[in-house]
Amino acid sequence: MISDTPVALRNAAPYSLTTASLARLSKELDFMLELYPYLRTEQVGGTAYFQALERARVHFSKVWKKVWRSALNSLWYRRARQKMKTILRIGLLLQPLTPRWRVAIFAVGGAVFGLALVVAHISRAASYLSDKPEACLNCHVMNNAFATWQHGSHRTVAECTDCHLPHQNPVAELAFKARDGIFHSFVFTFHLEPQVLELSEGAKHVVQENCLRCHANQFMLARLASMTERRCWDCHDGAHGRVISLSGTPHAYRLPFPPAGLEWMKTLPTDFPPLKPLKEGVHHEHH
């Protein structure tokens, strides 16, 4: 019968990623590789075979657990050392200052950090990481755009980001979203938005490319396909119809803004019944 695992291997101390420990680990792995073929020969059979195989499996599992634990500990200690070095560097920079200046610097830094957290919470910054149309409602001037899209034909096939962001690659999409988002935040924070919202020159190119991307089959058959001096929405209504001003949807623009942002929109009908033709001689009276 095969002897049990050597005592030196069974009583080995926890591993650390050093040259000596790796050499010892290599020897143990070589031992395991030699053990498995031996167990498959006819020299060991019956219960002894399965007992030896189970001992080998348990030992092999323990070895790899030690390896992973040592690797994770080494990584954690390395990051901890880097953090401590950063803290020490900051401390050395502040060392020439008087205690009063140190307290002032830490107080201002904490206030700026806390203010940043408050602004991120109030502006619902996390919502801008998603592609949901409801994120656009964080700015109340987008209510008319959301309402016209929600009750238009594009509601079932496209969302805001499908038309207003480039889709060549994720980097271009995120860069464009960040650039326009910073500009929009500045404009809406200081109430500099115009009565009629228009696309910027960069946004016009993006929306035009997305129109052609989705309507490629129709575009190739159009008679005016070669006309490049006009945009698609110069002739077609687009996702928002002809209503482009804030006053064009007065019920969508109201203050104070409802907390959910969607309560009044949920009450609007989504499917309008067809209009019945008027009979001859019948006129509607306007009240």
Protein Blocks (a to p, Z undefined) as FASTA:
>chain_A
ZZdddfklmmpccddddfklmmmmmmmmmmmmmmmmmmmmmkbgcjllmmmmmmmmmmmm
mmmmmmmmmmmmmmmmmmmmmmmmmmmmmmmmmmmpcfklmmmmmmmmmmmmmmmmmmmm
mnommlmmpmcfklmmmpmklmmmmmmmmmmmklmmocfklmmpcckbmklmmmmmmmmm
mmmmmmmmnopacfbdcddfklmmmmmmmmmmmmmmmmmmpmklmpmkbcfklmmgbjnl
jblbfklmmmlpccdddfklpmmmmmpcfbdcddddddehiacddZZ
